[in-house]
Amino acid sequence: MAFFKKVVTSIKDFEKYPELANQPVISTFKYFLLLMVILTIIISSIFIYQIYNFMQYVKNNIPDFEFVNNTLQIELDEPINTKDNNLFFKTFIIDTNDIENSQFKLYRNEIANSMTGIAFLKDRVLISVGKGIQPIEYSYDKLFESMGEDNLSKEEVVSVFDSDEIFYAMTIMLTTLFIYGFMYYFVDTLMLAILVTFLGYITSMIVRMRIKFYAIFNMAIYSFTLPIILLAIYSIIHMFTGFEIIYFDIMYFGIACIYMITAILMIKLDLIKRGEELTKIIEEQARIAEWQKKDKENEEKNKKQDEEKKKEENKENDDVENKENKKEKQKDNNGRKEENTDKQENKEKEKDSVAEGSNNKEKEEKNGNDEEQKKKGKSKGSSGQSKNGTEKQKEDNGKTSSKKKTGKQRNNNEDSNRGLEPQGNMFENEKGIQE
């Protein structure tokens, strides 16, 4: 995630703090260092700008002065006591009179209550670099001894301001202020971030959440994003206008605490929502499982019904096929019976034709015999009549026997029409009998 995206996310998107918490500690530490560098550059640049304004103020508004024999000499009708927020030293005092101890304490407290201040007295100088911090006191003899100078005038000071060396001096001063400011803000904010981390750990224990310590530390660092930006804005406003928020330090720490607690509570709510969603998902899955079971049961029932229907249809088809097969068999049987009856009738006709032929032969033979007998009868009168009587009896016997045979054949044909098969050797026996 890019730096500026992290800045925006850490300020307004509490819901994304879990994502920030899961980032590596090295990435979070780099983010913190970059924030401190930006803050220190802004504040140091303002300091350099105000130092430049202070030099211009000395050049244009302070009368000629000179340091001689470790004392400040200046022509003034009354002491100078200036308060200007556009200058590096917000409180600027010059008093070369012999002052009492009470007046010295008054000057000391005055610059101590200012954000930055300086007081040039007759034999010493007081410097304050922070509100509430006791001013540092330097005597001129020690100061000039460290500088290697005995005397110093306004012209020499202004010539330094106007020379090219001032650029290097300002660069060195900016570097010094940057290092000092970076170390101060880095250590101060890091200690506060550790306190916020412990606060977040306690909060997570209260809401019964197990969050790793490094994750809480990451959230603590990101929770200081807005306070650091507010500090930079407040520093700019304070340095140029003197506007002061008495409890800004408390607010600076309190905003980070609020961000930490809010982020943990948002994570807890997110977990609760996820739990609710999980329960809903589980319930929905149970419903889906029930629906699936019902669908399976319905499918099985439908399959069983389909199978039963198919079985019934198959049975009906089988019955129809069986009926058709029976009908076909009956037709075949009827056809066979008709064929058998036709064959039987043909056989009977043949038998009848054979019987008629034999009868005709017998008649012809009888007729021939009768003629012969007539011829013989003429010669044999009485003997012939007796023979004719016997022949007539034979003819009558033959007719009665043929009639009996034809009656038996008709009875056999009727039995065959009733489903009985005709005997294969019947025709041969009848033939033999006729013979």
Secondary structure, DSSP 8 states (H G I E B T S, - for coil): --HHHHHHHHHH-GGGHHHHHTS-HHHHHHHHHHHHHHHHHHHHHHHHHHHHHHHHHHHHHS--EEEETTEEEE--SS-EEEE-TTSSSSEEEEE-S---HHHHHHHHHHHHSSSSEEEEESSEEEEE-STTS--EEEEHHHHHHHHT-S-EEHHHHHHHHHSTHHHHHHHHHHHHHHHHHHHHHHHHHHHHHHHHHHHHHHHHHHTT----HHHHHHHHHHHTHHHHHHHHHHHHHHHHH----TTHHHHHHHHHHHHHHHHHHHHHHHHHHHHHHHHHHHHHHHHHHHHHHHHHHHHHHHHHHHHHHHHHHHHHHHHHHHHHHHHHHHHHHHHHHHHHHHHHHHHHHHHHHHHHHHHHHHHHHHHHHHHHHHHHHHHSHHHHHHHHHHHHHHHHHHHHHHHHHHHHHHHHHHHHHTT----TTHHHHHHHHH-
